[in-house]
Every structure is written in structure tokens, then in C-alpha cells.
């Protein structure tokens, strides 16, 4: 995606979570996904 797009938007439930340089937006998305996975793992324990 970073090779195709200079700027990106990360939306979650219709809200803009991040907007800007694709590398930074991808970083925010990955952090968001990882935080959700950690919450799910804690709930299973």
C-alpha cells in the first residue's frame, strides 16, 4: 500500500482514526489491531 498511496485514511466505525502519510497511518492501524488482540487474549484467560 505504501508503494501505491502517498496518503491514507484509517476509519473505524465511521470515524477517522488516522489520516496522513501512509507509513504513519499503517503504523497506527497495526497498533490498533495489536491492542485489540491483546484485549481478546486477556478476556480468554
Backbone as CSV, one residue per row, in Angstrom:
resi,resn,N_x,N_y,N_z,CA_x,CA_y,CA_z,C_x,C_y,C_z
1,UNK,0.825,-1.184,0.000,0.000,0.000,0.000,0.871,1.252,0.000
2,UNK,1.978,1.201,0.696,2.846,2.369,0.784,3.455,2.723,-0.567
3,UNK,3.596,1.738,-1.442,4.138,1.998,-2.769,3.098,2.606,-3.699
4,UNK,1.824,2.423,-3.387,0.746,2.890,-4.253,0.198,4.240,-3.798
5,UNK,0.134,4.466,-2.492,-0.521,5.656,-1.941,0.451,6.498,-1.116
6,UNK,0.405,7.801,-1.331,1.204,8.720,-0.520,0.518,9.027,0.802
7,UNK,-0.810,9.120,0.762,-1.586,9.462,1.949,-2.704,8.443,2.109
8,UNK,-3.103,8.210,3.351,-4.135,7.215,3.635,-5.033,7.691,4.765
9,UNK,-6.170,7.016,4.879,-7.118,7.265,5.965,-7.418,5.926,6.624
10,UNK,-7.411,5.892,7.942,-7.806,4.721,8.719,-9.122,5.070,9.382
11,UNK,-10.175,4.369,8.968,-11.513,4.573,9.518,-11.876,3.400,10.413
12,UNK,-12.580,3.694,11.496,-13.096,2.646,12.374,-14.481,3.074,12.832
13,UNK,-15.473,2.254,12.483,-16.869,2.540,12.814,-17.277,3.935,12.359
14,UNK,-16.833,4.300,11.162,-17.214,5.565,10.559,-16.450,6.778,11.059
15,UNK,-15.493,6.582,11.934,-14.699,7.687,12.472,-13.275,7.618,11.948
16,UNK,-12.707,8.774,11.663,-11.325,8.839,11.216,-10.425,8.631,12.423
17,UNK,-9.653,7.571,12.371,-8.709,7.271,13.460,-7.329,7.825,13.136
18,UNK,-6.987,7.897,11.846,-5.698,8.444,11.431,-5.800,8.894,9.979
19,UNK,-5.087,9.962,9.666,-5.031,10.479,8.299,-3.656,11.093,8.093
20,UNK,-3.024,10.776,6.985,-1.724,11.371,6.704,-0.859,10.476,5.850
21,UNK,0.446,10.575,6.067,1.391,9.758,5.317,1.060,8.280,5.535
22,UNK,1.057,7.514,4.474,0.639,6.118,4.541,1.421,5.328,5.587
23,UNK,2.710,5.516,5.677,3.512,4.782,6.660,3.041,5.023,8.080
24,UNK,2.710,6.270,8.392,2.234,6.616,9.732,0.845,6.046,9.994
25,UNK,-0.014,6.088,8.977,-1.370,5.554,9.127,-1.332,4.041,9.317
26,UNK,-0.504,3.361,8.561,-0.360,1.912,8.708,0.143,1.585,10.110
27,UNK,1.086,2.352,10.609,1.605,2.143,11.960,0.480,2.265,12.991
28,UNK,-0.370,3.278,12.867,-1.490,3.457,13.792,-2.473,2.292,13.687
29,UNK,-2.727,1.822,12.464,-3.631,0.689,12.263,-3.085,-0.573,12.932
30,UNK,-1.809,-0.847,12.735,-1.194,-2.038,13.327,-1.247,-1.948,14.853
31,UNK,-0.968,-0.781,15.413,-1.062,-0.602,16.863,-2.481,-0.866,17.351
32,UNK,-3.465,-0.388,16.610,-4.871,-0.579,16.959,-5.240,-2.058,16.944
33,UNK,-4.839,-2.754,15.894,-5.141,-4.192,15.768,-4.455,-4.972,16.882
34,UNK,-3.199,-4.672,17.136,-2.469,-5.385,18.189,-3.098,-5.161,19.557
35,UNK,-3.546,-3.952,19.833,-4.199,-3.662,21.114,-5.485,-4.477,21.243
36,UNK,-6.238,-4.614,20.162,-7.462,-5.404,20.188,-7.183,-6.875,20.417
37,UNK,-6.124,-7.373,19.829,-5.762,-8.779,20.018,-5.350,-9.030,21.464
38,UNK,-4.620,-8.101,22.041,-4.206,-8.258,23.437,-5.420,-8.255,24.359
39,UNK,-6.410,-7.409,24.076,-7.638,-7.390,24.879,-8.371,-8.719,24.768
40,UNK,-8.453,-9.253,23.553,-9.148,-10.517,23.337,-8.455,-11.659,24.074
41,UNK,-7.137,-11.661,24.064,-6.391,-12.718,24.757,-6.637,-12.633,26.263
42,UNK,-6.633,-11.414,26.810,-6.879,-11.253,28.244,-8.280,-11.734,28.622
43,UNK,-9.248,-11.516,27.755,-10.623,-11.933,28.034,-10.747,-13.455,28.029
44,UNK,-9.902,-14.130,27.274,-9.952,-15.582,27.172,-9.264,-16.245,28.367
45,UNK,-8.405,-15.510,29.041,-7.638,-16.101,30.160,-8.467,-16.239,31.409
